[in-house]
Amino acid sequence: MAGLPSTDTDVDVDVDVDVDVDIDRKLRGIGIDPERLSVFQLGLRSHLKGIPSWLWRLVVGLAIWALALLFEPVLTQLSPYSQAAVSLSIGLATLIAACEILVSATERLAARFKWDHYIAGTLAEIFSTTPELVVIAFLVPVSPIAAFTISLVTIYNNALVFSLYSYFLPKDKEGKYLMPSPITEAGTQILIGGGAMGLILGLVMLTLNSAPEAKHSFSAADLIFISLILLAIFAVYMYKLVTSYAKEEEEVRETLSMSAKDIETRLDLVYENVKPSSFWIIALLFVAGIFGAFVGGHEISRFATTMIKDLEINPILTALVLALFAGMSEYVILWQSHRKREYGIALANAFGGITQVMFLVFPFTLLYIAFSQAILSPSHPELPLEFSISNIFLLLFLFPTFYTLSSLLEKDHTLGILDTTIMTGIFLFLIVLLVSYGEGTL
């Protein structure tokens, strides 16, 4: 009998299975689907050792920027295309690095205060939009129309990325990959609200523009009013998202009778891949991230200036190109999360790229345009913003885009090949319309 394998392991496995079944039963008893529960692990394990990749990108971007300043007389002798390419390269390198730095700083700050994962994740997503806000801030004085177009086209870019990425996620036999229920519930509501806002604004602009002796442009007061409503919706959305997560977390802790040590262990799991840092290091990261965003935003605005003024390229086409580059930082975070197989974080980040641009970046753009129109540069040739075909198209198409996404989210599954084809078709249809007819007015 001495040669027979021990049965202790089998007993342990049986006990673990019984425990898992008991936990599953308890959670389902209070209406929580265990398959939806996920503890978001922030950070990258590779960043715990060695030099993080974002530091290399920032150094390279700033080095090229310094060389461009040093040899500016030489660069001025190059063709406008070459100058635009240099500005775009510097802008992309520094903006992507700045986004990652700001997210890393937020994660380290959250780790020091032991914030719950849903609070830390929400703050990190909000800070990830900082580079986009900086780009808009530099671009509005150059071309308010391009800034307006970028803020809206980025929504469609991110919606397309969300649909494409969702299609490639691992699914069960029913074609599902469940997102956390707080995101599903609040996300459906925010998509319905965003689609309705776009439809209302587009129809109002279309009606006023076609009526005789009616107004044909936005006043500064109009832009401020619209932006404040959107920001109010975003604030309530964030509140509902965080409180829903908190309520769910509290129910889990009570149902499973988690001790203080269990809760601490659960939080330690969240920050397992986040490098412990002092407040000085965190402050330095925030400064570096903001500086990188400033440099990148300035270079992107120079690229836009060259494209629009020197090369006399259609502002709509320029905005479409810049919208793709403006979302690069979010796509990098999405890819990093996917590499770690943290699909929940990646999917939530992709979805956040839609809602945050619509209800944070877009109203910020409107506020800055209103400020420029009323105070900074009221004589700008592109101000006030007219009810042009491109503006109407951009707002009206939000409704079918958001309606499609909300319908799929309600059905509680990720997108299939037909869903992805529909989303891609909507996006391509919008692009063709903008490029073909976007320059004129009604």
PEGI-V612446 format. One record per residue. N is the residue number from 1. RES is the residue in three letters. SS is DSSP state (H for helix, E for strand, - for the rest). PSI is psi in whole degrees, -180 to 180 (none if undefined). NEAR is the number of other C-alpha atoms within 8 Angstrom. Layout:
<<N/RES/SS/PSI/NEAR> <N/RES/SS/PSI/NEAR>>
This chain:
<<1/MET/-/-20/3> <2/ALA/-/-26/3> <3/GLY/-/-8/4> <4/LEU/-/148/5> <5/PRO/-/149/4> <6/SER/-/146/5> <7/THR/-/5/6> <8/ASP/H/-39/6> <9/THR/H/-42/7> <10/ASP/H/-39/7> <11/VAL/H/-43/8> <12/ASP/H/-42/8> <13/VAL/H/-43/8> <14/ASP/H/-40/8> <15/VAL/H/-44/8> <16/ASP/H/-42/8> <17/VAL/H/-43/8> <18/ASP/H/-40/8> <19/VAL/H/-44/8> <20/ASP/H/-42/8> <21/VAL/H/-40/8> <22/ASP/H/-43/8> <23/ILE/H/-44/9> <24/ASP/H/-45/9> <25/ARG/H/-42/8> <26/LYS/H/-44/10> <27/LEU/H/-43/13> <28/ARG/H/-27/10> <29/GLY/H/-26/7> <30/ILE/-/12/6> <31/GLY/-/18/6> <32/ILE/-/125/9> <33/ASP/-/114/8> <34/PRO/H/-27/8> <35/GLU/H/-19/6> <36/ARG/H/-21/10> <37/LEU/-/136/7> <38/SER/-/136/7> <39/VAL/-/112/8> <40/PHE/-/120/11> <41/GLN/-/115/11> <42/LEU/-/156/11> <43/GLY/E/176/10> <44/LEU/-/135/9> <45/ARG/H/-32/8> <46/SER/H/-22/7> <47/HIS/H/-8/13> <48/LEU/H/-26/9> <49/LYS/-/139/6> <50/GLY/-/-172/6> <51/ILE/-/127/7> <52/PRO/-/151/8> <53/SER/H/-32/7> <54/TRP/H/-27/11> <55/LEU/H/-41/9> <56/TRP/H/-43/9> <57/ARG/H/-40/12> <58/LEU/H/-44/13> <59/VAL/H/-44/8> <60/VAL/H/-45/9> <61/GLY/H/-45/13> <62/LEU/H/-32/11> <63/ALA/H/-44/8> <64/ILE/H/-39/9> <65/TRP/H/-44/9> <66/ALA/H/-40/8> <67/LEU/H/-37/8> <68/ALA/H/-38/9> <69/LEU/H/-40/7> <70/LEU/H/-40/6> <71/PHE/-/34/8> <72/GLU/H/-41/8> <73/PRO/H/-35/6> <74/VAL/H/-41/7> <75/LEU/H/-34/9> <76/THR/-/-19/8> <77/GLN/-/-11/6> <78/LEU/-/168/8> <79/SER/-/156/7> <80/PRO/H/-34/9> <81/TYR/H/-42/6> <82/SER/H/-42/8> <83/GLN/H/-42/13> <84/ALA/H/-39/13> <85/ALA/H/-41/9> <86/VAL/H/-46/8> <87/SER/H/-42/12> <88/LEU/H/-41/11> <89/SER/H/-46/9> <90/ILE/H/-45/14> <91/GLY/H/-45/15> <92/LEU/H/-46/12> <93/ALA/H/-46/13> <94/THR/H/-36/16> <95/LEU/H/-44/15> <96/ILE/H/-44/13> <97/ALA/H/-42/15> <98/ALA/H/-41/17> <99/CYS/H/-47/17> <100/GLU/H/-37/13> <101/ILE/H/-44/13> <102/LEU/H/-40/15> <103/VAL/H/-44/12> <104/SER/H/-42/10> <105/ALA/H/-40/12> <106/THR/H/-43/12> <107/GLU/H/-41/14> <108/ARG/H/-37/13> <109/LEU/H/-43/10> <110/ALA/H/-37/10> <111/ALA/H/-37/11> <112/ARG/H/-38/8> <113/PHE/H/-2/6> <114/LYS/-/46/7> <115/TRP/-/151/8> <116/ASP/-/156/7> <117/HIS/H/-33/11> <118/TYR/H/-34/10> <119/ILE/H/-47/9> <120/ALA/H/-44/12> <121/GLY/H/-39/10> <122/THR/H/-45/10> <123/LEU/H/-39/9> <124/ALA/H/-40/12> <125/GLU/H/-39/11> <126/ILE/H/-45/9> <127/PHE/H/-25/11> <128/SER/-/-16/13> <129/THR/-/-5/12> <130/THR/H/-47/10> <131/PRO/H/-37/15> <132/GLU/H/-39/11> <133/LEU/H/-39/11> <134/VAL/H/-42/11> <135/VAL/H/-45/15> <136/ILE/H/-43/12> <137/ALA/H/-37/11> <138/PHE/H/-28/11> <139/LEU/H/-31/13> <140/VAL/H/-46/14> <141/PRO/-/-28/9> <142/VAL/-/-53/9> <143/SER/-/98/10> <144/PRO/H/-35/13> <145/ILE/H/-44/10> <146/ALA/H/-41/13> <147/ALA/H/-45/13> <148/PHE/H/-45/11> <149/THR/H/-42/13> <150/ILE/H/-46/12> <151/SER/H/-34/15> <152/LEU/H/-41/13> <153/VAL/H/-32/12> <154/THR/H/-33/13> <155/ILE/H/-45/12> <156/TYR/H/-39/11> <157/ASN/H/-48/12> <158/ASN/H/-34/13> <159/ALA/H/-40/14> <160/LEU/H/-43/11> <161/VAL/H/-43/9> <162/PHE/H/-45/11> <163/SER/H/-43/12> <164/LEU/H/-45/10> <165/TYR/H/-39/9> <166/SER/H/-35/10> <167/TYR/H/-35/11> <168/PHE/-/2/6> <169/LEU/-/150/9> <170/PRO/-/134/5> <171/LYS/-/161/9> <172/ASP/-/-173/7> <173/LYS/-/-18/5> <174/GLU/-/5/5> <175/GLY/-/28/9> <176/LYS/-/146/10> <177/TYR/-/100/10> <178/LEU/-/127/9> <179/MET/-/159/10> <180/PRO/-/138/10> <181/SER/H/-36/7> <182/PRO/H/-38/10> <183/ILE/H/-41/10> <184/THR/H/-46/12> <185/GLU/H/-55/8> <186/ALA/H/-34/11> <187/GLY/H/-41/10> <188/THR/H/-43/12> <189/GLN/H/-43/9> <190/ILE/H/-32/10> <191/LEU/H/-41/13> <192/ILE/H/-44/11> <193/GLY/H/-42/8> <194/GLY/H/-43/13> <195/GLY/H/-41/14> <196/ALA/H/-41/9> <197/MET/H/-44/8> <198/GLY/H/-42/13> <199/LEU/H/-44/13> <200/ILE/H/-49/8> <201/LEU/H/-43/10> <202/GLY/H/-44/13> <203/LEU/H/-40/10> <204/VAL/H/-46/8> <205/MET/H/-42/11> <206/LEU/H/-42/10> <207/THR/H/-48/8> <208/LEU/H/-36/10> <209/ASN/H/-27/12> <210/SER/H/-11/8> <211/ALA/-/144/7> <212/PRO/-/140/5> <213/GLU/-/33/4> <214/ALA/-/170/8> <215/LYS/-/149/6> <216/HIS/-/16/9> <217/SER/E/165/8> <218/PHE/-/134/10> <219/SER/-/165/9> <220/ALA/H/-38/12> <221/ALA/H/-39/7> <222/ASP/H/-47/8> <223/LEU/H/-41/13> <224/ILE/H/-44/11> <225/PHE/H/-47/8> <226/ILE/H/-45/10> <227/SER/H/-38/13> <228/LEU/H/-38/9> <229/ILE/H/-45/8> <230/LEU/H/-42/11> <231/LEU/H/-37/11> <232/ALA/H/-42/8> <233/ILE/H/-42/9> <234/PHE/H/-41/11> <235/ALA/H/-44/8> <236/VAL/H/-38/8> <237/TYR/H/-46/10> <238/MET/H/-41/9> <239/TYR/H/-46/8> <240/LYS/H/-40/9> <241/LEU/H/-48/11> <242/VAL/H/-45/11> <243/THR/H/-34/8> <244/SER/H/-43/9> <245/TYR/H/-44/10> <246/ALA/H/-42/9> <247/LYS/H/-44/8> <248/GLU/H/-43/9> <249/GLU/H/-41/8> <250/GLU/H/-40/8> <251/GLU/H/-39/8> <252/VAL/H/-45/9> <253/ARG/H/-41/10> <254/GLU/H/-43/8> <255/THR/H/-40/9> <256/LEU/-/3/8> <257/SER/-/49/6> <258/MET/-/133/10> <259/SER/-/172/6> <260/ALA/H/-35/6> <261/LYS/H/-39/7> <262/ASP/H/-43/8> <263/ILE/H/-41/10> <264/GLU/H/-39/8> <265/THR/H/-39/8> <266/ARG/H/-40/9> <267/LEU/H/-38/11> <268/ASP/H/-34/8> <269/LEU/H/-35/9> <270/VAL/H/-42/12> <271/TYR/-/22/12> <272/GLU/-/-33/8> <273/ASN/E/11/12> <274/VAL/-/126/14> <275/LYS/-/125/7> <276/PRO/-/135/7> <277/SER/-/152/8> <278/SER/-/167/6> <279/PHE/H/-32/7> <280/TRP/H/-41/6> <281/ILE/H/-43/8> <282/ILE/H/-44/12> <283/ALA/H/-40/9> <284/LEU/H/-39/8> <285/LEU/H/-42/12> <286/PHE/H/-43/11> <287/VAL/H/-44/8> <288/ALA/H/-41/10> <289/GLY/H/-43/14> <290/ILE/H/-41/10> <291/PHE/H/-43/9> <292/GLY/H/-40/14> <293/ALA/H/-38/16> <294/PHE/H/-49/10> <295/VAL/H/-46/11> <296/GLY/H/-42/16> <297/GLY/H/-38/17> <298/HIS/H/-43/11> <299/GLU/H/-37/12> <300/ILE/H/-39/13> <301/SER/H/-35/12> <302/ARG/H/-40/10> <303/PHE/H/-44/13> <304/ALA/H/-40/13> <305/THR/H/-45/10> <306/THR/H/-43/12> <307/MET/H/-43/12> <308/ILE/H/-46/12> <309/LYS/H/-54/8> <310/ASP/H/-44/8> <311/LEU/-/-8/8> <312/GLU/-/47/7> <313/ILE/-/145/9> <314/ASN/-/125/8> <315/PRO/H/-30/10> <316/ILE/H/-46/12> <317/LEU/H/-41/9> <318/THR/H/-43/13> <319/ALA/H/-37/13> <320/LEU/H/-41/11> <321/VAL/H/-46/8> <322/LEU/H/-33/10> <323/ALA/H/-38/13> <324/LEU/H/-44/10> <325/PHE/H/-32/8> <326/ALA/H/-29/11> <327/GLY/-/4/12> <328/MET/H/-39/10> <329/SER/H/-41/13> <330/GLU/H/-36/12> <331/TYR/H/-33/9> <332/VAL/H/-46/9> <333/ILE/H/-40/11> <334/LEU/H/-46/13> <335/TRP/H/-40/9> <336/GLN/H/-41/8> <337/SER/H/-39/12> <338/HIS/H/-39/10> <339/ARG/H/-34/7> <340/LYS/-/-1/7> <341/ARG/-/26/6> <342/GLU/-/75/11> <343/TYR/H/-31/9> <344/GLY/H/-44/10> <345/ILE/H/-43/10> <346/ALA/H/-44/13> <347/LEU/H/-40/13> <348/ALA/H/-37/10> <349/ASN/H/-40/12> <350/ALA/H/-40/15> <351/PHE/H/-39/11> <352/GLY/H/-29/9> <353/GLY/H/-24/12> <354/ILE/H/-54/12> <355/THR/H/-39/11> <356/GLN/H/-35/12> <357/VAL/H/-41/14> <358/MET/H/-43/13> <359/PHE/H/4/13> <360/LEU/H/-56/12> <361/VAL/H/-45/13> <362/PHE/H/-49/13> <363/PRO/H/-33/14> <364/PHE/H/-41/10> <365/THR/H/-44/15> <366/LEU/H/-41/13> <367/LEU/H/-44/11> <368/TYR/H/-39/10> <369/ILE/H/-41/12> <370/ALA/H/-41/13> <371/PHE/H/-41/10> <372/SER/H/-41/11> <373/GLN/H/-35/14> <374/ALA/H/-32/9> <375/ILE/H/-57/7> <376/LEU/H/-54/7> <377/SER/-/68/9> <378/PRO/-/-19/10> <379/SER/-/8/6> <380/HIS/-/135/7> <381/PRO/-/-22/4> <382/GLU/-/5/8> <383/LEU/-/143/10> <384/PRO/-/161/10> <385/LEU/-/125/10> <386/GLU/E/159/9> <387/PHE/-/70/14> <388/SER/E/168/11> <389/ILE/H/-43/12> <390/SER/H/-43/11> <391/ASN/H/-41/10> <392/ILE/H/-44/13> <393/PHE/H/-47/12> <394/LEU/H/-38/12> <395/LEU/H/-43/13> <396/LEU/H/-37/13> <397/PHE/H/-11/11> <398/LEU/H/-34/12> <399/PHE/H/-54/13> <400/PRO/H/-34/10> <401/THR/H/-52/13> <402/PHE/H/-34/12> <403/TYR/H/-44/11> <404/THR/H/-46/9> <405/LEU/H/-44/9> <406/SER/H/-37/13> <407/SER/H/-42/9> <408/LEU/H/-36/11> <409/LEU/H/-36/11> <410/GLU/H/-35/9> <411/LYS/-/-4/6> <412/ASP/-/43/9> <413/HIS/-/160/11> <414/THR/-/168/14> <415/LEU/-/142/12> <416/GLY/-/-172/8> <417/ILE/H/-37/7> <418/LEU/H/-43/7> <419/ASP/H/-46/9> <420/THR/H/-39/12> <421/THR/H/-41/8> <422/ILE/H/-47/8> <423/MET/H/-42/13> <424/THR/H/-40/9> <425/GLY/H/-42/8> <426/ILE/H/-45/10> <427/PHE/H/-48/11> <428/LEU/H/-37/8> <429/PHE/H/-43/8> <430/LEU/H/-44/11> <431/ILE/H/-44/8> <432/VAL/H/-43/8> <433/LEU/H/-43/10> <434/LEU/H/-45/12> <435/VAL/H/-37/10> <436/SER/H/-39/6> <437/TYR/H/8/9> <438/GLY/-/-16/12> <439/GLU/-/-25/11> <440/GLY/-/176/8> <441/THR/E/162/8> <442/LEU/-/none/7>>
